Each structure stands twice: as structure tokens, then as C-alpha cells.
Amino acid sequence: MNKKIEKLESEIRNLNSEEASDKNKIELKIENYKLEIDELAKTVPEIWKSKNEEFKIIQKAKKIQELKDIEKMLTKPMIT
């Protein structure tokens, strides 16, 4: 849904100033998507939210470690 919101926001930026009614329609769609996201977020159990945060932390740590490994490989002197 966030992608849909981003797409609609870009459509608004591309509209001419004369297309106010189109802009209003798009803004209403964006607001509806945001409300839907809020409603869905309320239905997610707290335990899932905490597990999701833990998962994000683990994924970030893995990504950092991978980047460090790549950096080590790139900075290692080449033996010829």
C-alpha cells in the first residue's frame, strides 16, 4: 500500500494547477490507503510486532556483517 501511496503522490506532483479535482480525488485515495494501513496495524497482535522488530534488528546485523566481509575482501592485498 505504501507503494500505491508513493505512486499517487508522484501523480499529484505531475498534475497541472488546473487539475484540482483530479488532485482532490488522488488525495482522497491516499487518505483511504493511510486509514486502511492504520486499521491493519491495529489488528496485528503485539507479539507479532515485537517479533517483527527483532527480525529487523537481526537482518540489519546480518547486512552489516556482510558489508564488513565484503570490505575485508576488497581491502585485502592481492598476492601475485
mmCIF file of the N, C-alpha and C atoms, coordinates in Angstrom:
data_MODEL
# 
_entry.id   MODEL 
# 
loop_
_atom_site.group_PDB 
_atom_site.id 
_atom_site.type_symbol 
_atom_site.label_atom_id 
_atom_site.label_alt_id 
_atom_site.label_comp_id 
_atom_site.label_asym_id 
_atom_site.label_entity_id 
_atom_site.label_seq_id 
_atom_site.pdbx_PDB_ins_code 
_atom_site.Cartn_x 
_atom_site.Cartn_y 
_atom_site.Cartn_z 
_atom_site.occupancy 
_atom_site.B_iso_or_equiv 
_atom_site.pdbx_formal_charge 
_atom_site.auth_seq_id 
_atom_site.auth_comp_id 
_atom_site.auth_asym_id 
_atom_site.auth_atom_id 
_atom_site.pdbx_PDB_model_num 
ATOM 1   N N  . MET A 1 1  ? 0.810   -1.189  0.000   1.00 0.00 ? 1  MET A N  1 
ATOM 2   C CA . MET A 1 1  ? 0.000   0.000   0.000   1.00 0.00 ? 1  MET A CA 1 
ATOM 3   C C  . MET A 1 1  ? 0.857   1.258   0.000   1.00 0.00 ? 1  MET A C  1 
ATOM 4   N N  . ASN A 1 2  ? 2.005   1.165   0.652   1.00 0.00 ? 2  ASN A N  1 
ATOM 5   C CA . ASN A 1 2  ? 2.892   2.326   0.650   1.00 0.00 ? 2  ASN A CA 1 
ATOM 6   C C  . ASN A 1 2  ? 3.359   2.657   -0.754  1.00 0.00 ? 2  ASN A C  1 
ATOM 7   N N  . LYS A 1 3  ? 3.567   1.617   -1.562  1.00 0.00 ? 3  LYS A N  1 
ATOM 8   C CA . LYS A 1 3  ? 3.974   1.853   -2.958  1.00 0.00 ? 3  LYS A CA 1 
ATOM 9   C C  . LYS A 1 3  ? 2.857   2.571   -3.717  1.00 0.00 ? 3  LYS A C  1 
ATOM 10  N N  . LYS A 1 4  ? 1.603   2.174   -3.445  1.00 0.00 ? 4  LYS A N  1 
ATOM 11  C CA . LYS A 1 4  ? 0.470   2.826   -4.094  1.00 0.00 ? 4  LYS A CA 1 
ATOM 12  C C  . LYS A 1 4  ? 0.412   4.293   -3.694  1.00 0.00 ? 4  LYS A C  1 
ATOM 13  N N  . ILE A 1 5  ? 0.654   4.562   -2.408  1.00 0.00 ? 5  ILE A N  1 
ATOM 14  C CA . ILE A 1 5  ? 0.648   5.940   -1.916  1.00 0.00 ? 5  ILE A CA 1 
ATOM 15  C C  . ILE A 1 5  ? 1.734   6.747   -2.612  1.00 0.00 ? 5  ILE A C  1 
ATOM 16  N N  . GLU A 1 6  ? 2.933   6.173   -2.704  1.00 0.00 ? 6  GLU A N  1 
ATOM 17  C CA . GLU A 1 6  ? 4.037   6.878   -3.372  1.00 0.00 ? 6  GLU A CA 1 
ATOM 18  C C  . GLU A 1 6  ? 3.696   7.175   -4.828  1.00 0.00 ? 6  GLU A C  1 
ATOM 19  N N  . LYS A 1 7  ? 3.071   6.210   -5.486  1.00 0.00 ? 7  LYS A N  1 
ATOM 20  C CA . LYS A 1 7  ? 2.703   6.400   -6.893  1.00 0.00 ? 7  LYS A CA 1 
ATOM 21  C C  . LYS A 1 7  ? 1.686   7.532   -7.030  1.00 0.00 ? 7  LYS A C  1 
ATOM 22  N N  . LEU A 1 8  ? 0.691   7.536   -6.150  1.00 0.00 ? 8  LEU A N  1 
ATOM 23  C CA . LEU A 1 8  ? -0.328  8.586   -6.207  1.00 0.00 ? 8  LEU A CA 1 
ATOM 24  C C  . LEU A 1 8  ? 0.270   9.954   -5.883  1.00 0.00 ? 8  LEU A C  1 
ATOM 25  N N  . GLU A 1 9  ? 1.196   9.998   -4.936  1.00 0.00 ? 9  GLU A N  1 
ATOM 26  C CA . GLU A 1 9  ? 1.847   11.271  -4.613  1.00 0.00 ? 9  GLU A CA 1 
ATOM 27  C C  . GLU A 1 9  ? 2.647   11.797  -5.792  1.00 0.00 ? 9  GLU A C  1 
ATOM 28  N N  . SER A 1 10 ? 3.260   10.885  -6.545  1.00 0.00 ? 10 SER A N  1 
ATOM 29  C CA . SER A 1 10 ? 4.004   11.333  -7.728  1.00 0.00 ? 10 SER A CA 1 
ATOM 30  C C  . SER A 1 10 ? 3.040   11.825  -8.809  1.00 0.00 ? 10 SER A C  1 
ATOM 31  N N  . GLU A 1 11 ? 1.865   11.202  -8.896  1.00 0.00 ? 11 GLU A N  1 
ATOM 32  C CA . GLU A 1 11 ? 0.856   11.681  -9.845  1.00 0.00 ? 11 GLU A CA 1 
ATOM 33  C C  . GLU A 1 11 ? 0.430   13.103  -9.506  1.00 0.00 ? 11 GLU A C  1 
ATOM 34  N N  . ILE A 1 12 ? 0.274   13.376  -8.203  1.00 0.00 ? 12 ILE A N  1 
ATOM 35  C CA . ILE A 1 12 ? -0.116  14.725  -7.781  1.00 0.00 ? 12 ILE A CA 1 
ATOM 36  C C  . ILE A 1 12 ? 0.940   15.727  -8.205  1.00 0.00 ? 12 ILE A C  1 
ATOM 37  N N  . ARG A 1 13 ? 2.218   15.378  -8.027  1.00 0.00 ? 13 ARG A N  1 
ATOM 38  C CA . ARG A 1 13 ? 3.290   16.294  -8.411  1.00 0.00 ? 13 ARG A CA 1 
ATOM 39  C C  . ARG A 1 13 ? 3.279   16.587  -9.910  1.00 0.00 ? 13 ARG A C  1 
ATOM 40  N N  . ASN A 1 14 ? 2.799   15.624  -10.692 1.00 0.00 ? 14 ASN A N  1 
ATOM 41  C CA . ASN A 1 14 ? 2.810   15.786  -12.142 1.00 0.00 ? 14 ASN A CA 1 
ATOM 42  C C  . ASN A 1 14 ? 1.570   16.489  -12.687 1.00 0.00 ? 14 ASN A C  1 
ATOM 43  N N  . LEU A 1 15 ? 0.592   16.743  -11.825 1.00 0.00 ? 15 LEU A N  1 
ATOM 44  C CA . LEU A 1 15 ? -0.635  17.405  -12.281 1.00 0.00 ? 15 LEU A CA 1 
ATOM 45  C C  . LEU A 1 15 ? -0.409  18.896  -12.491 1.00 0.00 ? 15 LEU A C  1 
ATOM 46  N N  . ASN A 1 16 ? -1.171  19.462  -13.432 1.00 0.00 ? 16 ASN A N  1 
ATOM 47  C CA . ASN A 1 16 ? -1.165  20.910  -13.630 1.00 0.00 ? 16 ASN A CA 1 
ATOM 48  C C  . ASN A 1 16 ? -2.039  21.554  -12.571 1.00 0.00 ? 16 ASN A C  1 
ATOM 49  N N  . SER A 1 17 ? -1.870  22.837  -12.370 1.00 0.00 ? 17 SER A N  1 
ATOM 50  C CA . SER A 1 17 ? -2.651  23.544  -11.351 1.00 0.00 ? 17 SER A CA 1 
ATOM 51  C C  . SER A 1 17 ? -4.140  23.571  -11.690 1.00 0.00 ? 17 SER A C  1 
ATOM 52  N N  . GLU A 1 18 ? -4.498  23.416  -12.965 1.00 0.00 ? 18 GLU A N  1 
ATOM 53  C CA . GLU A 1 18 ? -5.906  23.435  -13.372 1.00 0.00 ? 18 GLU A CA 1 
ATOM 54  C C  . GLU A 1 18 ? -6.623  22.125  -13.019 1.00 0.00 ? 18 GLU A C  1 
ATOM 55  N N  . GLU A 1 19 ? -5.879  21.103  -12.702 1.00 0.00 ? 19 GLU A N  1 
ATOM 56  C CA . GLU A 1 19 ? -6.476  19.785  -12.459 1.00 0.00 ? 19 GLU A CA 1 
ATOM 57  C C  . GLU A 1 19 ? -6.731  19.566  -10.971 1.00 0.00 ? 19 GLU A C  1 
ATOM 58  N N  . ALA A 1 20 ? -7.358  20.531  -10.325 1.00 0.00 ? 20 ALA A N  1 
ATOM 59  C CA . ALA A 1 20 ? -7.586  20.489  -8.879  1.00 0.00 ? 20 ALA A CA 1 
ATOM 60  C C  . ALA A 1 20 ? -8.516  19.342  -8.493  1.00 0.00 ? 20 ALA A C  1 
ATOM 61  N N  . SER A 1 21 ? -9.531  19.071  -9.311  1.00 0.00 ? 21 SER A N  1 
ATOM 62  C CA . SER A 1 21 ? -10.466 17.994  -8.955  1.00 0.00 ? 21 SER A CA 1 
ATOM 63  C C  . SER A 1 21 ? -9.766  16.639  -8.986  1.00 0.00 ? 21 SER A C  1 
ATOM 64  N N  . ASP A 1 22 ? -8.879  16.450  -9.961  1.00 0.00 ? 22 ASP A N  1 
ATOM 65  C CA . ASP A 1 22 ? -8.104  15.209  -10.017 1.00 0.00 ? 22 ASP A CA 1 
ATOM 66  C C  . ASP A 1 22 ? -7.201  15.097  -8.798  1.00 0.00 ? 22 ASP A C  1 
ATOM 67  N N  . LYS A 1 23 ? -6.600  16.216  -8.420  1.00 0.00 ? 23 LYS A N  1 
ATOM 68  C CA . LYS A 1 23 ? -5.727  16.222  -7.252  1.00 0.00 ? 23 LYS A CA 1 
ATOM 69  C C  . LYS A 1 23 ? -6.513  15.839  -6.000  1.00 0.00 ? 23 LYS A C  1 
ATOM 70  N N  . ASN A 1 24 ? -7.714  16.376  -5.861  1.00 0.00 ? 24 ASN A N  1 
ATOM 71  C CA . ASN A 1 24 ? -8.540  16.056  -4.694  1.00 0.00 ? 24 ASN A CA 1 
ATOM 72  C C  . ASN A 1 24 ? -8.902  14.581  -4.655  1.00 0.00 ? 24 ASN A C  1 
ATOM 73  N N  . LYS A 1 25 ? -9.221  14.016  -5.812  1.00 0.00 ? 25 LYS A N  1 
ATOM 74  C CA . LYS A 1 25 ? -9.562  12.594  -5.877  1.00 0.00 ? 25 LYS A CA 1 
ATOM 75  C C  . LYS A 1 25 ? -8.366  11.731  -5.453  1.00 0.00 ? 25 LYS A C  1 
ATOM 76  N N  . ILE A 1 26 ? -7.190  12.094  -5.946  1.00 0.00 ? 26 ILE A N  1 
ATOM 77  C CA . ILE A 1 26 ? -5.981  11.338  -5.606  1.00 0.00 ? 26 ILE A CA 1 
ATOM 78  C C  . ILE A 1 26 ? -5.678  11.475  -4.117  1.00 0.00 ? 26 ILE A C  1 
ATOM 79  N N  . GLU A 1 27 ? -5.830  12.682  -3.579  1.00 0.00 ? 27 GLU A N  1 
ATOM 80  C CA . GLU A 1 27 ? -5.584  12.883  -2.151  1.00 0.00 ? 27 GLU A CA 1 
ATOM 81  C C  . GLU A 1 27 ? -6.543  12.051  -1.299  1.00 0.00 ? 27 GLU A C  1 
ATOM 82  N N  . LEU A 1 28 ? -7.782  11.922  -1.745  1.00 0.00 ? 28 LEU A N  1 
ATOM 83  C CA . LEU A 1 28 ? -8.746  11.076  -1.033  1.00 0.00 ? 28 LEU A CA 1 
ATOM 84  C C  . LEU A 1 28 ? -8.321  9.614   -1.060  1.00 0.00 ? 28 LEU A C  1 
ATOM 85  N N  . LYS A 1 29 ? -7.825  9.161   -2.214  1.00 0.00 ? 29 LYS A N  1 
ATOM 86  C CA . LYS A 1 29 ? -7.345  7.781   -2.313  1.00 0.00 ? 29 LYS A CA 1 
ATOM 87  C C  . LYS A 1 29 ? -6.181  7.554   -1.347  1.00 0.00 ? 29 LYS A C  1 
ATOM 88  N N  . ILE A 1 30 ? -5.261  8.521   -1.314  1.00 0.00 ? 30 ILE A N  1 
ATOM 89  C CA . ILE A 1 30 ? -4.105  8.415   -0.414  1.00 0.00 ? 30 ILE A CA 1 
ATOM 90  C C  . ILE A 1 30 ? -4.576  8.322   1.028   1.00 0.00 ? 30 ILE A C  1 
ATOM 91  N N  . GLU A 1 31 ? -5.506  9.186   1.398   1.00 0.00 ? 31 GLU A N  1 
ATOM 92  C CA . GLU A 1 31 ? -6.015  9.179   2.766   1.00 0.00 ? 31 GLU A CA 1 
ATOM 93  C C  . GLU A 1 31 ? -6.683  7.844   3.095   1.00 0.00 ? 31 GLU A C  1 
ATOM 94  N N  . ASN A 1 32 ? -7.428  7.291   2.131   1.00 0.00 ? 32 ASN A N  1 
ATOM 95  C CA . ASN A 1 32 ? -8.067  5.988   2.353   1.00 0.00 ? 32 ASN A CA 1 
ATOM 96  C C  . ASN A 1 32 ? -7.026  4.890   2.558   1.00 0.00 ? 32 ASN A C  1 
ATOM 97  N N  . TYR A 1 33 ? -5.965  4.909   1.766   1.00 0.00 ? 33 TYR A N  1 
ATOM 98  C CA . TYR A 1 33 ? -4.897  3.916   1.939   1.00 0.00 ? 33 TYR A CA 1 
ATOM 99  C C  . TYR A 1 33 ? -4.240  4.050   3.311   1.00 0.00 ? 33 TYR A C  1 
ATOM 100 N N  . LYS A 1 34 ? -3.998  5.293   3.730   1.00 0.00 ? 34 LYS A N  1 
ATOM 101 C CA . LYS A 1 34 ? -3.378  5.508   5.038   1.00 0.00 ? 34 LYS A CA 1 
ATOM 102 C C  . LYS A 1 34 ? -4.279  5.015   6.166   1.00 0.00 ? 34 LYS A C  1 
ATOM 103 N N  . LEU A 1 35 ? -5.586  5.265   6.036   1.00 0.00 ? 35 LEU A N  1 
ATOM 104 C CA . LEU A 1 35 ? -6.525  4.777   7.049   1.00 0.00 ? 35 LEU A CA 1 
ATOM 105 C C  . LEU A 1 35 ? -6.555  3.254   7.080   1.00 0.00 ? 35 LEU A C  1 
ATOM 106 N N  . GLU A 1 36 ? -6.505  2.654   5.904   1.00 0.00 ? 36 GLU A N  1 
ATOM 107 C CA . GLU A 1 36 ? -6.504  1.195   5.820   1.00 0.00 ? 36 GLU A CA 1 
ATOM 108 C C  . GLU A 1 36 ? -5.242  0.612   6.465   1.00 0.00 ? 36 GLU A C  1 
ATOM 109 N N  . ILE A 1 37 ? -4.114  1.257   6.228   1.00 0.00 ? 37 ILE A N  1 
ATOM 110 C CA . ILE A 1 37 ? -2.865  0.821   6.843   1.00 0.00 ? 37 ILE A CA 1 
ATOM 111 C C  . ILE A 1 37 ? -2.976  0.908   8.364   1.00 0.00 ? 37 ILE A C  1 
ATOM 112 N N  . ASP A 1 38 ? -3.537  2.021   8.859   1.00 0.00 ? 38 ASP A N  1 
ATOM 113 C CA . ASP A 1 38 ? -3.701  2.179   10.309  1.00 0.00 ? 38 ASP A CA 1 
ATOM 114 C C  . ASP A 1 38 ? -4.604  1.096   10.888  1.00 0.00 ? 38 ASP A C  1 
ATOM 115 N N  . GLU A 1 39 ? -5.691  0.784   10.188  1.00 0.00 ? 39 GLU A N  1 
ATOM 116 C CA . GLU A 1 39 ? -6.605  -0.262  10.661  1.00 0.00 ? 39 GLU A CA 1 
ATOM 117 C C  . GLU A 1 39 ? -5.914  -1.621  10.684  1.00 0.00 ? 39 GLU A C  1 
ATOM 118 N N  . LEU A 1 40 ? -5.171  -1.916  9.647   1.00 0.00 ? 40 LEU A N  1 
ATOM 119 C CA . LEU A 1 40 ? -4.453  -3.192  9.602   1.00 0.00 ? 40 LEU A CA 1 
ATOM 120 C C  . LEU A 1 40 ? -3.405  -3.276  10.702  1.00 0.00 ? 40 LEU A C  1 
ATOM 121 N N  . ALA A 1 41 ? -2.741  -2.158  10.961  1.00 0.00 ? 41 ALA A N  1 
ATOM 122 C CA . ALA A 1 41 ? -1.722  -2.139  12.007  1.00 0.00 ? 41 ALA A CA 1 
ATOM 123 C C  . ALA A 1 41 ? -2.332  -2.416  13.379  1.00 0.00 ? 41 ALA A C  1 
ATOM 124 N N  . LYS A 1 42 ? -3.558  -1.967  13.577  1.00 0.00 ? 42 LYS A N  1 
ATOM 125 C CA . LYS A 1 42 ? -4.235  -2.194  14.859  1.00 0.00 ? 42 LYS A CA 1 
ATOM 126 C C  . LYS A 1 42 ? -4.603  -3.660  15.060  1.00 0.00 ? 42 LYS A C  1 
ATOM 127 N N  . THR A 1 43 ? -4.773  -4.392  13.972  1.00 0.00 ? 43 THR A N  1 
ATOM 128 C CA . THR A 1 43 ? -5.183  -5.794  14.080  1.00 0.00 ? 43 THR A CA 1 
ATOM 129 C C  . THR A 1 43 ? -4.007  -6.737  14.295  1.00 0.00 ? 43 THR A C  1 
ATOM 130 N N  . VAL A 1 44 ? -2.786  -6.235  14.134  1.00 0.00 ? 44 VAL A N  1 
ATOM 131 C CA . VAL A 1 44 ? -1.599  -7.072  14.313  1.00 0.00 ? 44 VAL A CA 1 
ATOM 132 C C  . VAL A 1 44 ? -1.349  -7.238  15.814  1.00 0.00 ? 44 VAL A C  1 
ATOM 133 N N  . PRO A 1 45 ? -1.284  -8.481  16.284  1.00 0.00 ? 45 PRO A N  1 
ATOM 134 C CA . PRO A 1 45 ? -1.026  -8.695  17.713  1.00 0.00 ? 45 PRO A CA 1 
ATOM 135 C C  . PRO A 1 45 ? 0.320   -8.116  18.144  1.00 0.00 ? 45 PRO A C  1 
ATOM 136 N N  . GLU A 1 46 ? 0.396   -7.682  19.399  1.00 0.00 ? 46 GLU A N  1 
ATOM 137 C CA . GLU A 1 46 ? 1.626   -7.069  19.921  1.00 0.00 ? 46 GLU A CA 1 
ATOM 138 C C  . GLU A 1 46 ? 2.825   -8.009  19.813  1.00 0.00 ? 46 GLU A C  1 
ATOM 139 N N  . ILE A 1 47 ? 2.609   -9.295  20.052  1.00 0.00 ? 47 ILE A N  1 
ATOM 140 C CA . ILE A 1 47 ? 3.723   -10.256 19.989  1.00 0.00 ? 47 ILE A CA 1 
ATOM 141 C C  . ILE A 1 47 ? 4.325   -10.287 18.589  1.00 0.00 ? 47 ILE A C  1 
ATOM 142 N N  . TRP A 1 48 ? 3.472   -10.161 17.578  1.00 0.00 ? 48 TRP A N  1 
ATOM 143 C CA . TRP A 1 48 ? 3.978   -10.141 16.207  1.00 0.00 ? 48 TRP A CA 1 
ATOM 144 C C  . TRP A 1 48 ? 4.803   -8.883  15.961  1.00 0.00 ? 48 TRP A C  1 
ATOM 145 N N  . LYS A 1 49 ? 4.336   -7.767  16.515  1.00 0.00 ? 49 LYS A N  1 
ATOM 146 C CA . LYS A 1 49 ? 5.063   -6.507  16.329  1.00 0.00 ? 49 LYS A CA 1 
ATOM 147 C C  . LYS A 1 49 ? 6.450   -6.601  16.944  1.00 0.00 ? 49 LYS A C  1 
ATOM 148 N N  . SER A 1 50 ? 6.533   -7.174  18.139  1.00 0.00 ? 50 SER A N  1 
ATOM 149 C CA . SER A 1 50 ? 7.846   -7.274  18.791  1.00 0.00 ? 50 SER A CA 1 
ATOM 150 C C  . SER A 1 50 ? 8.748   -8.245  18.027  1.00 0.00 ? 50 SER A C  1 
ATOM 151 N N  . LYS A 1 51 ? 8.178   -9.352  17.538  1.00 0.00 ? 51 LYS A N  1 
ATOM 152 C CA . LYS A 1 51 ? 8.975   -10.303 16.752  1.00 0.00 ? 51 LYS A CA 1 
ATOM 153 C C  . LYS A 1 51 ? 9.458   -9.648  15.459  1.00 0.00 ? 51 LYS A C  1 
ATOM 154 N N  . ASN A 1 52 ? 8.604   -8.830  14.871  1.00 0.00 ? 52 ASN A N  1 
ATOM 155 C CA . ASN A 1 52 ? 8.978   -8.136  13.639  1.00 0.00 ? 52 ASN A CA 1 
ATOM 156 C C  . ASN A 1 52 ? 10.147  -7.186  13.900  1.00 0.00 ? 52 ASN A C  1 
ATOM 157 N N  . GLU A 1 53 ? 10.113  -6.489  15.021  1.00 0.00 ? 53 GLU A N  1 
ATOM 158 C CA . GLU A 1 53 ? 11.220  -5.592  15.371  1.00 0.00 ? 53 GLU A CA 1 
ATOM 159 C C  . GLU A 1 53 ? 12.505  -6.392  15.593  1.00 0.00 ? 53 GLU A C  1 
ATOM 160 N N  . GLU A 1 54 ? 12.394  -7.541  16.271  1.00 0.00 ? 54 GLU A N  1 
ATOM 161 C CA . GLU A 1 54 ? 13.566  -8.392  16.479  1.00 0.00 ? 54 GLU A CA 1 
ATOM 162 C C  . GLU A 1 54 ? 14.135  -8.856  15.138  1.00 0.00 ? 54 GLU A C  1 
ATOM 163 N N  . PHE A 1 55 ? 13.257  -9.236  14.237  1.00 0.00 ? 55 PHE A N  1 
ATOM 164 C CA . PHE A 1 55 ? 13.673  -9.686  12.915  1.00 0.00 ? 55 PHE A CA 1 
ATOM 165 C C  . PHE A 1 55 ? 14.412  -8.571  12.174  1.00 0.00 ? 55 PHE A C  1 
ATOM 166 N N  . LYS A 1 56 ? 13.890  -7.352  12.252  1.00 0.00 ? 56 LYS A N  1 
ATOM 167 C CA . LYS A 1 56 ? 14.546  -6.220  11.585  1.00 0.00 ? 56 LYS A CA 1 
ATOM 168 C C  . LYS A 1 56 ? 15.946  -6.001  12.139  1.00 0.00 ? 56 LYS A C  1 
ATOM 169 N N  . ILE A 1 57 ? 16.081  -6.121  13.460  1.00 0.00 ? 57 ILE A N  1 
ATOM 170 C CA . ILE A 1 57 ? 17.389  -5.933  14.087  1.00 0.00 ? 57 ILE A CA 1 
ATOM 171 C C  . ILE A 1 57 ? 18.359  -7.011  13.618  1.00 0.00 ? 57 ILE A C  1 
ATOM 172 N N  . ILE A 1 58 ? 17.898  -8.254  13.570  1.00 0.00 ? 58 ILE A N  1 
ATOM 173 C CA . ILE A 1 58 ? 18.745  -9.368  13.122  1.00 0.00 ? 58 ILE A CA 1 
ATOM 174 C C  . ILE A 1 58 ? 19.153  -9.174  11.671  1.00 0.00 ? 58 ILE A C  1 
ATOM 175 N N  . GLN A 1 59 ? 18.198  -8.799  10.826  1.00 0.00 ? 59 GLN A N  1 
ATOM 176 C CA . GLN A 1 59 ? 18.502  -8.585  9.409   1.00 0.00 ? 59 GLN A CA 1 
ATOM 177 C C  . GLN A 1 59 ? 19.511  -7.457  9.221   1.00 0.00 ? 59 GLN A C  1 
ATOM 178 N N  . LYS A 1 60 ? 19.352  -6.398  10.009  1.00 0.00 ? 60 LYS A N  1 
ATOM 179 C CA . LYS A 1 60 ? 20.294  -5.281  9.911   1.00 0.00 ? 60 LYS A CA 1 
ATOM 180 C C  . LYS A 1 60 ? 21.694  -5.726  10.318  1.00 0.00 ? 60 LYS A C  1 
ATOM 181 N N  . ALA A 1 61 ? 21.781  -6.513  11.387  1.00 0.00 ? 61 ALA A N  1 
ATOM 182 C CA . ALA A 1 61 ? 23.084  -7.011  11.850  1.00 0.00 ? 61 ALA A CA 1 
ATOM 183 C C  . ALA A 1 61 ? 23.726  -7.901  10.790  1.00 0.00 ? 61 ALA A C  1 
ATOM 184 N N  . LYS A 1 62 ? 22.918  -8.767  10.162  1.00 0.00 ? 62 LYS A N  1 
ATOM 185 C CA . LYS A 1 62 ? 23.450  -9.629  9.098   1.00 0.00 ? 62 LYS A CA 1 
ATOM 186 C C  . LYS A 1 62 ? 23.972  -8.804  7.930   1.00 0.00 ? 62 LYS A C  1 
ATOM 187 N N  . LYS A 1 63 ? 23.216  -7.791  7.549   1.00 0.00 ? 63 LYS A N  1 
ATOM 188 C CA . LYS A 1 63 ? 23.615  -6.949  6.419   1.00 0.00 ? 63 LYS A CA 1 
ATOM 189 C C  . LYS A 1 63 ? 24.915  -6.211  6.737   1.00 0.00 ? 63 LYS A C  1 
ATOM 190 N N  . ILE A 1 64 ? 25.027  -5.707  7.966   1.00 0.00 ? 64 ILE A N  1 
ATOM 191 C CA . ILE A 1 64 ? 26.255  -5.019  8.367   1.00 0.00 ? 64 ILE A CA 1 
ATOM 192 C C  . ILE A 1 64 ? 27.440  -5.976  8.312   1.00 0.00 ? 64 ILE A C  1 
ATOM 193 N N  . GLN A 1 65 ? 27.245  -7.199  8.809   1.00 0.00 ? 65 GLN A N  1 
ATOM 194 C CA . GLN A 1 65 ? 28.326  -8.190  8.789   1.00 0.00 ? 65 GLN A CA 1 
ATOM 195 C C  . GLN A 1 65 ? 28.724  -8.532  7.356   1.00 0.00 ? 65 GLN A C  1 
ATOM 196 N N  . GLU A 1 66 ? 27.738  -8.686  6.475   1.00 0.00 ? 66 GLU A N  1 
ATOM 197 C CA . GLU A 1 66 ? 28.040  -8.971  5.073   1.00 0.00 ? 66 GLU A CA 1 
ATOM 198 C C  . GLU A 1 66 ? 28.850  -7.838  4.457   1.00 0.00 ? 66 GLU A C  1 
ATOM 199 N N  . LEU A 1 67 ? 28.474  -6.600  4.765   1.00 0.00 ? 67 LEU A N  1 
ATOM 200 C CA . LEU A 1 67 ? 29.209  -5.458  4.222   1.00 0.00 ? 67 LEU A CA 1 
ATOM 201 C C  . LEU A 1 67 ? 30.639  -5.421  4.747   1.00 0.00 ? 67 LEU A C  1 
ATOM 202 N N  . LYS A 1 68 ? 30.814  -5.753  6.025   1.00 0.00 ? 68 LYS A N  1 
ATOM 203 C CA . LYS A 1 68 ? 32.163  -5.798  6.589   1.00 0.00 ? 68 LYS A CA 1 
ATOM 204 C C  . LYS A 1 68 ? 32.991  -6.882  5.911   1.00 0.00 ? 68 LYS A C  1 
ATOM 205 N N  . ASP A 1 69 ? 32.378  -8.057  5.651   1.00 0.00 ? 69 ASP A N  1 
ATOM 206 C CA . ASP A 1 69 ? 33.086  -9.139  4.969   1.00 0.00 ? 69 ASP A CA 1 
ATOM 207 C C  . ASP A 1 69 ? 33.502  -8.719  3.563   1.00 0.00 ? 69 ASP A C  1 
ATOM 208 N N  . ILE A 1 70 ? 32.616  -8.044  2.863   1.00 0.00 ? 70 ILE A N  1 
ATOM 209 C CA . ILE A 1 70 ? 32.923  -7.568  1.510   1.00 0.00 ? 70 ILE A CA 1 
ATOM 210 C C  . ILE A 1 70 ? 34.048  -6.549  1.560   1.00 0.00 ? 70 ILE A C  1 
ATOM 211 N N  . GLU A 1 71 ? 33.981  -5.651  2.536   1.00 0.00 ? 71 GLU A N  1 
ATOM 212 C CA . GLU A 1 71 ? 35.026  -4.634  2.678   1.00 0.00 ? 71 GLU A CA 1 
ATOM 213 C C  . GLU A 1 71 ? 36.386  -5.282  2.934   1.00 0.00 ? 71 GLU A C  1 
ATOM 214 N N  . LYS A 1 72 ? 36.412  -6.324  3.782   1.00 0.00 ? 72 LYS A N  1 
ATOM 215 C CA . LYS A 1 72 ? 37.661  -7.035  4.049   1.00 0.00 ? 72 LYS A CA 1 
ATOM 216 C C  . LYS A 1 72 ? 38.226  -7.648  2.772   1.00 0.00 ? 72 LYS A C  1 
ATOM 217 N N  . MET A 1 73 ? 37.329  -8.256  1.983   1.00 0.00 ? 73 MET A N  1 
ATOM 218 C CA . MET A 1 73 ? 37.777  -8.887  0.739   1.00 0.00 ? 73 MET A CA 1 
ATOM 219 C C  . MET A 1 73 ? 38.350  -7.846  -0.217  1.00 0.00 ? 73 MET A C  1 
ATOM 220 N N  . LEU A 1 74 ? 37.725  -6.692  -0.270  1.00 0.00 ? 74 LEU A N  1 
ATOM 221 C CA . LEU A 1 74 ? 38.168  -5.664  -1.212  1.00 0.00 ? 74 LEU A CA 1 
ATOM 222 C C  . LEU A 1 74 ? 39.452  -4.981  -0.773  1.00 0.00 ? 74 LEU A C  1 
ATOM 223 N N  . THR A 1 75 ? 39.691  -4.919  0.531   1.00 0.00 ? 75 THR A N  1 
ATOM 224 C CA . THR A 1 75 ? 40.898  -4.234  1.017   1.00 0.00 ? 75 THR A CA 1 
ATOM 225 C C  . THR A 1 75 ? 42.082  -5.176  1.230   1.00 0.00 ? 75 THR A C  1 
ATOM 226 N N  . LYS A 1 76 ? 41.858  -6.476  1.053   1.00 0.00 ? 76 LYS A N  1 
ATOM 227 C CA . LYS A 1 76 ? 42.947  -7.447  1.192   1.00 0.00 ? 76 LYS A CA 1 
ATOM 228 C C  . LYS A 1 76 ? 43.935  -7.250  0.053   1.00 0.00 ? 76 LYS A C  1 
ATOM 229 N N  . PRO A 1 77 ? 45.229  -7.232  0.364   1.00 0.00 ? 77 PRO A N  1 
ATOM 230 C CA . PRO A 1 77 ? 46.202  -7.093  -0.724  1.00 0.00 ? 77 PRO A CA 1 
ATOM 231 C C  . PRO A 1 77 ? 46.182  -8.335  -1.625  1.00 0.00 ? 77 PRO A C  1 
ATOM 232 N N  . MET A 1 78 ? 46.301  -8.088  -2.877  1.00 0.00 ? 78 MET A N  1 
ATOM 233 C CA . MET A 1 78 ? 46.303  -9.180  -3.852  1.00 0.00 ? 78 MET A CA 1 
ATOM 234 C C  . MET A 1 78 ? 47.691  -9.813  -3.900  1.00 0.00 ? 78 MET A C  1 
ATOM 235 N N  . ILE A 1 79 ? 47.732  -11.114 -3.811  1.00 0.00 ? 79 ILE A N  1 
ATOM 236 C CA . ILE A 1 79 ? 49.005  -11.847 -3.898  1.00 0.00 ? 79 ILE A CA 1 
ATOM 237 C C  . ILE A 1 79 ? 49.168  -12.294 -5.345  1.00 0.00 ? 79 ILE A C  1 
ATOM 238 N N  . THR A 1 80 ? 50.291  -11.913 -5.933  1.00 0.00 ? 80 THR A N  1 
ATOM 239 C CA . THR A 1 80 ? 50.517  -12.290 -7.343  1.00 0.00 ? 80 THR A CA 1 
ATOM 240 C C  . THR A 1 80 ? 51.714  -13.173 -7.482  1.00 0.00 ? 80 THR A C  1 
# 
